[in-house]
């Protein structure tokens, strides 16, 4: 029996972010006797998914962070890596424009397939935007395939004029794992220490600027003012967590906000929520929103999120320009809806992992020149 082809995935690290979770969904469901995933990561510390990757037969290679002060060192590491590893014919980068350095070196080593994957569509201006714009242009001639999770993400990274070259790779989930189950809902709520009557507002996401936790806490303050029998469950970790904890304390919400940390059982946790609140400043196509819809949990998300995310009738979009009080009223209105089984809606929309994994497997096999 022939060995599987090996795909080199590029990531910052393999923690439980949206793109990382999506790739792991594909990895679990692809035929690993034909296609095997390896990972080049850019942090020394182990990621949340590292143990599972290694158990599935994947290899993890560690590089230095792609920081300006590391560029010369990083380029040397890349050169040494590709000199040593000639088994890769396909590189799939999930690092947006930061994949430029690896792509340039891979091109020198005649690696024919270099997939750049657009996962996000950032908005606004920050200190890195000029540097990012430069790299976006530099990576173009080294990119052979332009993968997208949503059109806004693709347009940001590749430009609207290249839309005819976009390859849609759905942020697919194993819908069967998230399927609504009343007994699981009761079990999760017992674990959270809440009553059947308590309004449980949930959020899953990194504590970073994009996820807009500050506004989320302001919304929950209004929710709790209207309904004192309510709690907010925040799942995830990140550099802004301490700041958000301080905000919770300053707004006198301690005991009303539950910080769960990173969880490996998000499929279960979602069952216990009455409404999922997601006021992001920007997104590509959110994996967690696909998962939440698969659980049948009503979602209230900002209009900054791509409309391609709407794959069921349990999601509502609301403008960030609206006040926290109005967001609170809308969230409580949704929390009173009965939960429903959305499995067929998710499958019919094309976001169940089984079919998508078969598609990706065929793509890799056909392009492994």
FINUDREN-290892 format. One record per residue: x, y, z of N, C-alpha, C in turn; residue in three letters. Coordinates in steps of 0.02 Angstrom, whole numbers, plus 50000, padded with zeros to 5 digits. Each point is the difference from the previous one (the first is absolute). Layout:
FINUDREN-290892
XYZXYZXYZALA...
***
This chain:
FINUDREN-290892
500424994050000499585006050000500445006250000UNK499855004849956500405006049994499905004650060UNK500505004050014499975004850054499525005749982UNK499675003150050499575005849985500425006049979UNK499715004349959500335006449986499965004350063UNK500495004350010500035004150060499915007349981UNK499545003350036499845007049989500305004150058UNK500385005249984500305004250051499545006050013UNK499695000150059499575005650020500405005050040UNK499935006449984500355005350035499525003650047UNK500195000550064499615003550051500465003750047UNK499735004850037500375003150054500104994850055UNK499464997150024500024994350046499344996349992UNK499954994250033499394996049992499595000150064UNK499815006050021499525000950054499294999849972UNK499515000850043499304999049979499705006249970UNK500315002649947499705005549962499554997349945UNK499675004649964499534997949949500324996249943UNK500545002749971500324996749943500314993450022UNK500304999950060500314993950025499474994550011UNK499435001950028499464995250012499734997449934UNK499935004449951499754997949935500474994949968UNK500655001450001500484995349970499994993350037UNK499935000250066499964993750037499374996149982UNK499455003549986499404996549978500134996149936UNK500355003249953500184996649937500494994350013UNK500495001350043500514995050013499704993550029UNK499525000850046499694994150031499604995949949UNK499755003349949499524996749954500294998349932UNK500605002249986500314998349936500274992950004UNK500094996749943500274993249999500765000650010UNK500234998650061500715001150015500454994549972UNK499714994949969500424995249964500205002849932UNK499655005349979500155003249936500315007050008UNK499775003650051500235006950011500155000950074UNK500615002350015500205001250069500195007350008UNK499815002950057500155007050015500615000650044UNK500455004649984500545002150044499935007550011UNK500345002650051499905007050020500665003550013UNK500095005749969500555004550016499705005650042UNK500215000550063499745005050046500555004850020UNK499795005750029500485005450012500015002250073UNK499944995250044500065001050071500344993850031UNK500395001150052500334994450033499524996050043UNK499535003550033499554996650045499514995549962UNK499824994550031499544995349968499305003149996UNK499644998149948499325002549990499494995050026UNK499385002450005499464995850026499894993649960UNK500135000449934499864994249957500624995749987UNK500585001750028500614996449983499974992650016UNK499734998250058499954992950019499584996249950UNK499435002949980499564996549953500334999449932UNK500345005349978500354999749936500494994149998UNK500394999550052500504994650002499674993150005UNK499434999750034499654993550005499714997949933UNK499865004849956499734998649934500554998849948UNK500635000550022500564998649955500325006349970UNK499795005850023500285006249974500665001950032UNK500405003649963500645002550025499945007550012UNK500355002550051499975007050017500725002749999UNK500115005249959500655003249994499955007050029UNK500475001950043499975006450035500515004949972UNK499745005949982500425005449975499965005950048UNK500435004849991499975006050042499405004349978UNK499755004450044499455004549980500205004449941UNK499525001749958500145004249942499975007450022UNK500505002050039500065006950023500545003449959UNK499945006749991500525003649961500714998550023UNK500114999550065500674998950026500254992949987UNK499534995549979500194993049987500064998249927UNK499895004849955499924998349929500624996449971UNK500605002550014500604996849973500064992850027UNK499894999350065500024993450030499474995549971UNK499405002749991499444996049974500144997649929UNK500265004449958500164998149932500524994449998UNK500485000350045500504994650005499674993550022UNK499545000350048499654994050023499594997049943UNK499675004149961499614997649944500444996649947UNK500565003149985500464997149951500244993250023UNK500194999650064500244993650027499444994849999UNK499395002250016499444995350002499874996949932UNK499945004249949499834997449933500594996349968UNK500615001450022500574996049977499964993050028UNK499754999550062499964993550033499374996149982UNK499455003549986499364996849987499795001149928UNK500104994949959499805000449930499384995949985UNK499654997950054499414995849990499375003949985UNK500025006650009499395004049993499935002849929UNK499414998749972499825002949934499445005250008UNK499705000250059499445004650013500115003350068UNK499985006750000500015003950062499345003650004UNK499684999750058499365003350010500095004850059UNK500045006449986500145005050051499355003150026UNK499945000250067499445003150034500235006350037UNK500545003049976500315005750033499905006449960UNK499534999949953499865006049960500645002349966UNK500135006550001500585002849964500674997950030UNK500004997750063500624997950032500294993649970UNK499614996749958500264994249966500505001749945UNK500095006449987500455002249945500694996950005UNK500305000250059500704997850007500064992549985UNK499534996050025500014992849986499874998649927UNK499525003749971499834999049929500605001649955UNK500355005450015500585001949959500534994650002UNK500134997350060500514994850006499754993549967UNK499364998450008499724994049969500045000549924UNK499905005949973500065001149928500714998549976UNK500495002250039500704998649983500144992549999UNK499644996350041500104992850004499524996149955UNK499685003649954499564997049949499414996150029UNK499745002450056499384997150026499425003149960UNK499644996049962499555002749949499335002950025UNK499744997650057499345002250023500085003850065UNK499825006549997500075004450059499325003550010UNK499624997350047499315002450013500015005350054UNK499785005949983499915005450049499265000350018UNK499854999550065499314999350022499785006350039UNK499505003449975499745006150032499474998050051UNK500135001450064499544998250054499655006050031UNK500255006049986499735005950035499975006049954UNK499565004650018499945006349963500055005850049UNK500615001850022500075005350051499765006749974UNK499775004150046499775006849984500375005050043UNK499995006349978500305005250040500755000449989UNK500345004050040500725001149992500354998250065UNK500554996449993500434999050059500725000949978UNK500454999450047500715001449987500324995249951UNK499684994249989500294994849957499755000449928UNK499515004249986499654999649936500455001549940UNK500475004750008500455001649944500444994049984UNK500274996950053500424994149992499604994349968UNK499374999250021499574994849973499855001149926UNK499875006349982499865001649930500604998549955UNK500605001350026500614998649961500064992549987UNK499904996050054500064992749993499454997149956UNK499405003050003499454997649956500215000349927UNK500345005349982500235000749930500594995449985UNK500454999250048500594995949989499834992649992UNK499474997750035499844992849998499654997949935UNK499705004849965499594998449942500354995649948UNK500615001949977500314995949947500214993050023UNK500014998850065500204993550026499394995650019UNK499405002749993499394996450017499724996649938UNK499894993550004499724996449943499244998950006UNK499745000050062499284999050011499765004750054UNK499445003249987499725004950047499384997150034UNK500094997250059499454997150038499685005350044UNK499344999550008499635004850041499504996350045UNK499855003250057499444997550041499375004149985UNK500115006249976499445004349981500255005149949UNK499545002949962500205004949949500345006250030UNK499735002850056500355005850029500724998550019UNK500134994150027500684998150019500444999549938UNK499744997049947500384999449938500135006749967UNK499505004350001500085006649969500535004150037UNK500034999250067500505003850037500714997649984UNK500104993449998500674997349991500225000049927UNK499544998449954500194998949930499765005549953UNK499515004150022499735005249957499384997749963UNK499525004649993499374998449967500104997849927UNK500515002849968500104998449929500194992749988UNK500194996550054500204993049993499464995150023UNK499385002450006499464995750026499904993649960UNK500145000349935499904994149959500514994550015UNK500525001750039500514995050019499894997250070UNK499505002550035499884997850069499774992750001UNK500254996250049499784993250012499674999850069UNK499354998950001499634999950064500134993550036UNK500285000550060500084994250044499575001450061UNK499464996550007499525001350054500294998650068UNK499835004350048500194998950070499534994750029UNK500094994049977499524994650014500104997250071UNK499464997350027500024997150067499674993149998UNK500144996150051499664993550007499345001450034UNK499485001249960499365002150027499714995050049UNK500174993649992499724994950045500245001050072UNK500605002950009500275001150067499655005650037UNK499685004549961499695006050029499244999450003UNK499744994649974499274999349995499665000950068UNK499475003950001499675001850063499744993850037UNK500145000050066499774994550042499805002950068UNK499384999050019499735003050061500364997550062UNK500194993750002500344997450060500695003150008UNK500345001149944500665003450003499925007150024UNK499485003449977499875006850022499925000350076UNK499614995550028499895000050073500644998450037UNK500394995449973500634998050032500495005950002UNK500065003649945500465005749996499795005550049UNK499365001350003499755005350044500114998250074UNK499954993650016500164997950068500745001250015UNK500424998549951500725001150009500175007450009UNK499625004349966500115007250005499705002850064UNK499584996150033499705002250062499435004949991UNK499624999249945499455004549987499344996350000UNK499465003650015499334997150002499714999449930UNK499474996149995499664999349935499735006749976UNK499825004450046499705006449982500515005449984UNK500644998850016500525005149990500125001049926UNK500065006349979500185001649931500754999649993UNK500244995049962500724999049992500225002949933UNK500395005350004500275003349941500704997349989UNK500164997749940500654996949989500425003549948UNK500654999150005500475002549950500624995550001UNK500244998249940500624996249993500465003849953UNK500595001750023500465003649956500615002550038UNK500545001249964500615002750030499865006950030UNK500345001350055499955006750030500485004649962UNK499765002649944500395004849962499545005549974UNK500295005049969499615005849978499444998149953UNK500154995449954499514998049949499334997850029UNK500024996350056499394997150027499585005050040UNK500285005950014499605005450028499704998450068UNK500414997050045499754998150065499775006050042UNK500325005649993499815006050039499265001649988UNK499815000249937499305001449982499554994350024UNK500254993949996499614994250023499825000750074UNK500485002250041499875000850071499495005750011UNK500055005249961499525005550005499294997649983UNK499954995749950499354997149982499744995850058UNK500444995850027499774995750055499795004050061UNK500325005650013499805004350056499275002049992UNK499805001649939499315001949986499544993950005UNK500234994349977499614993850006499854998550073UNK500525000650041499934998450071499575005250036UNK500005006049975499565005250029499274998349987UNK499864997549939499314998249982499804993450034UNK500454995250000499874993450028500574998150047UNK499895000850065500524998650049500184992650002UNK499544995749977500134992849998500324998349933UNK500595002749988500364998749938500754999550015UNK500354996149960500734999350006500315000349931UNK500635002049998500385000149939500564995050005UNK500064995649952500534995049999500505001849945UNK500635001350020500535001849953500504994349995UNK500084997349941500464994449989500565002149954UNK500624998750021500585001849960500555002950044UNK500535002249967500555003350034500285005349953UNK500465004050025500305005049956500305005750040UNK500345004549964500385005250033499585005350034UNK499345000449983499585004950031499584997250058UNK500124993950019499584996850051500025003850067UNK500605001950021500055003650064499625006749997UNK500055003349944499655006449992499244999050004UNK499754994749971499284998650001499784997950071UNK500424996250034499844998350069499955006250044UNK500445004849988499975006350037499375003949984UNK499804999949936499385003449980499404996850035UNK499994993450003499454996550035499975002250073UNK500575000550031500035002150070499765007250008UNK500235004549955499815007050004499265001149989UNK499694995649960499295000749985499574995950048UNK500314997650053499654996450053499624993949973UNK500354996249957499694994149970500334993550023UNK500455000550049500314993950026499464995450028UNK500074993649986499504995250019499464999149948UNK499995004649951499524999549944500354998149935UNK500675000449999500384998349941500454994050016UNK499934994749961500384993950010500544999549947UNK500635000050022500574999049954500184992650001UNK499904996649945500134992749999500714998349978UNK500375004949973500634998349969499894996549934UNK500534997149972499954996249937499664993450015UNK499534998149958499644993750010500084995549939UNK500054993550012500044995249946499314997249983UNK499495001950039499324997349990499515005549981UNK500205004449955499565005549980499354997449972UNK500014994249967499384997249973499494998750055UNK500244998050060499554999050057499805006750030UNK500495004450009499885006350034499465004149965UNK500015000049934499515004049962499284997950016UNK499914993650017499334997550015499695003650060UNK500425002450046499755003150061499825007349993UNK500185003149943499865007149990499285001149976UNK499715005750021499355002149974500085004449938UNK500555003749998500155004149942500765000949996UNK500265000349940500715000949988500105007149975UNK500425003850035500105007149985500695000949968UNK500025003449942500625000249960500075006849965UNK500175005350039500045006749970500695001649970UNK500274995649959500675000949973500065006349958UNK500605002950000500145005849958500124997949928UNK500244994049989500084997349932500094992450006UNK499854996549946500094992849996500094998249926UNK500274994149988499974997249933499354996249996UNK500044993550017499394996150009500114995950063UNK499645001850053500144997550067499824992650007UNK500494996050020499874992950013499524999250059UNK500115004050053499584999250059499275001649985UNK499875004549953499305001449982499694994249962UNK500404996549960499754994049966499854994750053UNK500454999250048499904995150053499395001750042UNK499915006450016499435002150041499354998649964UNK499985001549935499394998549962499874992549998UNK500544996149996499924992750000499704997550066UNK500115003850054499734998050065499285002350010UNK499745004049953499325002550005499935006050046UNK500565002750024499985005750046499905006549962UNK499515004250020499925006549967500645004250005UNK500205003149945500615004149997499815007249985UNK500315004750035499945007149984500705002449985UNK500135001949938500665001949978499995006849966UNK500575003249997500045006649969499954999549925UNK499795005449969499965000349927500705000549969UNK500525000550041500684999849975500214993049980UNK499614995050021500134993049983499704998549931UNK500364996249960499774998349932499314996850001UNK499575002249954499334997049993500034992849976UNK500574997949974500084993049980499954995450061UNK500075002950060499954996150061499294997650012UNK499525003249970499294998450011499814993749962UNK500044994250034499844993749967499414996550034UNK499675003650045499404997350032499565005750020UNK499434998550032499545005350020500065001750074UNK500564998150032500085001650071500495005850011UNK500225003249946500495005450006499685006749981UNK500145005350039499775006749986500605004750000UNK499985005049955500545004949995499765006750027UNK500455003650034499805006350031500585005049995UNK499865006349988500545004949989500375001850064UNK500655000849995500405002250056499855007150021UNK499695003849955499825006950015499435000450051UNK499634994550008499455000050049500295000050071UNK499625002750047500235000750069500034993250035UNK500404999550054500004993850040499304998250024UNK499595005050017499324998750023499584996649947UNK500075002349937499624997049946500264992949985UNK500654999150003500284993349992499734995350054UNK499955002650061499764995950055499284997849989UNK499585004649978499294998449987499954994649946UNK500405000849947499984995249946500254993150023UNK500535000050040500284993750025499494996350044UNK499675003650044499504996950044499404997549960UNK499825003649949499454997749956500194993349968UNK500624999349976500224993849968500064994450052UNK500195001850061500104994850051499364996450019UNK499445003049983499354996950016499764995249945UNK500374999649945499824995349948500144992850022UNK499594995549977500124992950013500594997749957UNK500434995950029500554997249962499744994749952UNK500364998949946499754995449949500584995949971UNK499834994549969500494995849966500115002949930UNK500615002449987500165003249936500454995649957UNK500074993750017500484995649965499885000249924UNK499384999249979499864999749928500165006649965UNK499885005650035500165006549970500765000749989UNK500404997850049500725000449994500254995549943UNK499744993949998500214995349947499795002649931UNK499395002549994499755002449936500385006249976UNK500275003950047500365006149982500704998649974UNK500234993850007500674998249976500545000950052UNK499825000650064500505001150052500114994050046UNK499754994249982500174994150039500674997449975UNK500424997650045500704998549985500104994149953UNK499554995250001500134993849963500115001349925UNK499545003549968500065001549929500595004649986UNK500105005050043500535004849990500694996750005UNK500084995350046500654996650007500154995949938UNK499504996949970500104996349939500225004649943UNK499705006049997500195004849949500735002150007UNK500215001650062500685002350011500504994449985UNK499844994050020500424994249986500114999349925UNK499475000649961500064999549927500425005649972UNK499915006150027500395005749976500754998750010UNK500184997950060500714998750014500284994649956UNK499634994549992500254994349961500095002049926UNK499535003949974500035002149930500565005049987UNK500195003850051500515005249991500684998150027UNK500084993950023500654997850026500464998049942UNK500275005049967500394998849939500694997350016UNK
***
